[in-house]
Amino acid sequence: MTRTNHHHFLALPLSLRMVYTMTLVVLGLGYLFAMIHIFSSHAGRDGKASLSVQDIMIAYSGSESDTKLESALKGPMQSMLPPAESHEIIAWVRAGADQAAYEKDVAGIVKNRCLSCHDGSNPHIPNLSDISGVMPLVEKDTGMDIFTLVRVSHIHLFGITFIFFITSIIYTHAHVRPLWFKCIVIVVPFLTIIFDILSWYLTKMWTPFAWVVLISGAFMGLSFAIQAFTSLYQMWLYKMPPDLEESGGQLPVL
């Protein structure tokens, strides 16, 4: 076993440990809000409150029984309007989506509840300012379209890669044995983001790939937790073992 010039947290300047600490705290909060967003945008699509594999299947491959509008009202838009108004819109869809009935029963709900976002100002979301923008949403739900998946994919690939590059650089200062476990914790999130995003597309073709989306996300979150908590613990509460202390905090490698 040899030593390197790569040092443990406790051999680093206090100012650098503060930088690492605050970075992990802010990234941890960001990760928490990302999980809340995922839950709020996917949960409930199958008619149940919790997030399930079925919700993920519907999000990416569509629903066998619902239109796009119904899936949205059961999923990401569920909290945007009262249940009674949501049921009114769904009843209109299932009654045949008649234009006269829309003007009588639905147009007012859309104006009051939806147009603050769906007014045409954002090209990435439907424009519901008139019935011509609503009618495409009463078609069968086929899940996220390819253009949306591509747009979201490149954002995730760049963003999550940078997040785990930062957390992994910090984590390399931790004293972890066996060394292979430390390497696995570093490599896993980069692999899971690849599997996760590929599975979005594959789920559109074969819905059981939704399990890969769910499992990949779980392993990614677990890796983040291990890196963050191990790093924070060893920065402030850890006592270096005698051999590491004798070397001045130089981390050993095999």
MITOR-325620 format. One line per field, with one value per residue (C-alpha): x, y, z; residue in three letters; chain. Coordinates in pm, whole numbers. Layout:
BEGIN
X c(X,...)
Y c(Y,...)
Z c(Z,...)
rest c(ALA,...)
kette c(A,...)
***
This chain:
BEGIN
X c(0,135,49,-55,-53,-435,-535,-820,-1071,-913,-579,-743,-773,-1083,-1191,-1190,-1392,-1644,-1670,-1727,-1982,-2195,-2178,-2312,-2583,-2711,-2691,-2874,-3157,-3165,-3186,-3473,-3672,-3597,-3752,-4058,-4091,-4064,-4331,-4568,-4527,-4569,-4768,-5141,-5154,-5289,-5559,-5370,-5197,-4852,-4580,-4578,-4424,-4762,-4735,-4397,-4534,-4817,-4584,-4360,-4574,-4922,-5249,-5467,-5788,-5727,-5675,-5380,-5603,-5730,-5378,-5262,-5553,-5483,-5107,-4905,-5208,-5402,-5334,-5401,-5780,-6045,-6157,-6510,-6379,-6139,-6428,-6631,-6360,-6317,-6694,-6691,-6412,-6591,-6920,-6759,-6582,-6861,-6772,-7102,-7066,-6709,-6822,-7099,-6925,-6548,-6426,-6473,-6274,-5989,-5987,-5978,-5744,-5521,-5448,-5201,-4954,-5122,-5172,-4935,-4635,-4442,-4389,-4315,-4663,-5006,-5180,-5532,-5647,-5916,-6073,-5839,-5557,-5765,-5886,-5544,-5542,-5858,-5674,-5544,-5256,-4937,-4699,-4415,-4334,-3983,-3906,-3988,-3777,-3479,-3511,-3530,-3257,-2981,-3070,-3049,-2731,-2546,-2695,-2670,-2322,-2200,-2372,-2205,-1873,-1875,-1994,-1753,-1454,-1547,-1603,-1255,-1116,-1302,-1123,-1331,-1243,-1258,-1142,-1362,-1672,-1559,-1509,-1853,-2021,-1848,-1922,-2283,-2458,-2292,-2406,-2756,-2822,-2738,-2965,-3236,-3255,-3225,-3513,-3739,-3729,-3741,-4046,-4236,-4173,-4198,-4350,-4160,-3853,-4026,-3874,-3528,-3626,-3739,-3440,-3188,-3333,-3316,-2948,-2866,-3026,-2851,-2513,-2578,-2674,-2363,-2130,-2289,-2329,-1990,-1817,-1996,-1937,-1567,-1521,-1656,-1714,-1455,-1136,-859,-719,-358,-195,-372,-285,83,95,-40,-376,-235,-485,-351,-411,-368)
Y c(0,342,701,983,1359,1344,1436,1357,1629,1691,1772,2040,2410,2505,2742,2459,2235,2517,2544,2168,2171,2451,2301,1969,2138,2342,2045,1834,2086,2097,1717,1722,1970,1766,1460,1665,1781,1424,1309,1595,1556,1175,1058,998,918,570,715,650,911,748,727,384,201,233,613,601,374,619,921,782,538,680,547,275,439,814,1109,1348,1593,1330,1204,1559,1625,1302,1364,1688,1920,1749,2020,2308,2301,2167,1804,1913,2126,1853,1604,1853,1867,1488,1442,1680,1478,1146,1289,1353,1690,1888,2252,2395,2203,2331,2693,2628,2412,2411,2739,2931,2675,2684,3065,3086,2797,2737,3049,3196,2939,2805,3140,3071,3255,2932,2730,2412,2379,2369,2695,2669,3020,2880,2543,2483,2439,2214,1967,1802,1715,1506,1258,931,977,842,970,1216,1286,1229,1601,1657,1356,1484,1832,1696,1437,1681,1900,1602,1463,1792,1895,1566,1498,1828,1760,1421,1547,1798,1555,1283,1521,1607,1240,1141,1309,1057,763,464,98,-123,96,-87,26,388,348,191,479,723,532,426,767,827,485,522,851,680,382,614,831,541,373,674,594,217,247,398,74,-176,-54,-289,-69,167,-56,45,413,356,141,375,671,480,390,746,884,626,717,1086,1017,806,1064,1361,1210,1037,1357,1577,1330,1294,1669,1754,1449,1195,1099,987,639,634,528,806,1061,960,1023,1377,1281,1142,890,542,367,6)
Z c(0,-95,-6,-235,-204,-189,165,401,488,828,664,446,536,733,455,199,430,465,86,59,342,203,-146,-17,188,-107,-346,-89,-75,-454,-467,-216,-425,-738,-569,-472,-834,-967,-723,-803,-1181,-1194,-892,-926,-1296,-1215,-990,-666,-452,-428,-694,-857,-1149,-1321,-1294,-1467,-1740,-1806,-1802,-2075,-2275,-2220,-2082,-2230,-2109,-2067,-2296,-2257,-2070,-1827,-1755,-1685,-1450,-1261,-1253,-1266,-1283,-1006,-749,-988,-957,-718,-765,-861,-1149,-1258,-1266,-1469,-1736,-1741,-1773,-2072,-2237,-2183,-2308,-2647,-2604,-2767,-2847,-2720,-2393,-2367,-2388,-2136,-1874,-1924,-2077,-1753,-1554,-1804,-1801,-1421,-1346,-1647,-1849,-1601,-1743,-2059,-2231,-2522,-2378,-2316,-2636,-2438,-2283,-2453,-2533,-2389,-2470,-2700,-2780,-3074,-2825,-2600,-2865,-2928,-2557,-2581,-2802,-2660,-2417,-2574,-2307,-2352,-2716,-2850,-2880,-2512,-2413,-2613,-2460,-2105,-2171,-2256,-1958,-1723,-1876,-1839,-1505,-1314,-1449,-1306,-972,-928,-1058,-772,-504,-620,-613,-254,-163,-284,31,251,411,301,305,110,-177,-428,-236,-259,-635,-679,-494,-731,-1053,-986,-1027,-1365,-1486,-1346,-1521,-1852,-1774,-1644,-1954,-2199,-2017,-2079,-2450,-2401,-2174,-2467,-2658,-2370,-2045,-1803,-1858,-1615,-1347,-1470,-1438,-1080,-977,-1143,-958,-628,-674,-781,-467,-250,-398,-339,23,88,-66,112,459,457,350,604,887,812,776,1121,1346,1233,1416,1182,1251,1383,1055,863,1130,1121,746,788,640,313,182,103,-228,-327)
rest c(MET,THR,ARG,THR,ASN,HIS,HIS,HIS,PHE,LEU,ALA,LEU,PRO,LEU,SER,LEU,ARG,MET,VAL,TYR,THR,MET,THR,LEU,VAL,VAL,LEU,GLY,LEU,GLY,TYR,LEU,PHE,ALA,MET,ILE,HIS,ILE,PHE,SER,SER,HIS,ALA,GLY,ARG,ASP,GLY,LYS,ALA,SER,LEU,SER,VAL,GLN,ASP,ILE,MET,ILE,ALA,TYR,SER,GLY,SER,GLU,SER,ASP,THR,LYS,LEU,GLU,SER,ALA,LEU,LYS,GLY,PRO,MET,GLN,SER,MET,LEU,PRO,PRO,ALA,GLU,SER,HIS,GLU,ILE,ILE,ALA,TRP,VAL,ARG,ALA,GLY,ALA,ASP,GLN,ALA,ALA,TYR,GLU,LYS,ASP,VAL,ALA,GLY,ILE,VAL,LYS,ASN,ARG,CYS,LEU,SER,CYS,HIS,ASP,GLY,SER,ASN,PRO,HIS,ILE,PRO,ASN,LEU,SER,ASP,ILE,SER,GLY,VAL,MET,PRO,LEU,VAL,GLU,LYS,ASP,THR,GLY,MET,ASP,ILE,PHE,THR,LEU,VAL,ARG,VAL,SER,HIS,ILE,HIS,LEU,PHE,GLY,ILE,THR,PHE,ILE,PHE,PHE,ILE,THR,SER,ILE,ILE,TYR,THR,HIS,ALA,HIS,VAL,ARG,PRO,LEU,TRP,PHE,LYS,CYS,ILE,VAL,ILE,VAL,VAL,PRO,PHE,LEU,THR,ILE,ILE,PHE,ASP,ILE,LEU,SER,TRP,TYR,LEU,THR,LYS,MET,TRP,THR,PRO,PHE,ALA,TRP,VAL,VAL,LEU,ILE,SER,GLY,ALA,PHE,MET,GLY,LEU,SER,PHE,ALA,ILE,GLN,ALA,PHE,THR,SER,LEU,TYR,GLN,MET,TRP,LEU,TYR,LYS,MET,PRO,PRO,ASP,LEU,GLU,GLU,SER,GLY,GLY,GLN,LEU,PRO,VAL,LEU)
kette c(A,A,A,A,A,A,A,A,A,A,A,A,A,A,A,A,A,A,A,A,A,A,A,A,A,A,A,A,A,A,A,A,A,A,A,A,A,A,A,A,A,A,A,A,A,A,A,A,A,A,A,A,A,A,A,A,A,A,A,A,A,A,A,A,A,A,A,A,A,A,A,A,A,A,A,A,A,A,A,A,A,A,A,A,A,A,A,A,A,A,A,A,A,A,A,A,A,A,A,A,A,A,A,A,A,A,A,A,A,A,A,A,A,A,A,A,A,A,A,A,A,A,A,A,A,A,A,A,A,A,A,A,A,A,A,A,A,A,A,A,A,A,A,A,A,A,A,A,A,A,A,A,A,A,A,A,A,A,A,A,A,A,A,A,A,A,A,A,A,A,A,A,A,A,A,A,A,A,A,A,A,A,A,A,A,A,A,A,A,A,A,A,A,A,A,A,A,A,A,A,A,A,A,A,A,A,A,A,A,A,A,A,A,A,A,A,A,A,A,A,A,A,A,A,A,A,A,A,A,A,A,A,A,A,A,A,A,A,A,A,A,A,A,A,A,A,A,A,A,A,A,A,A,A)
***
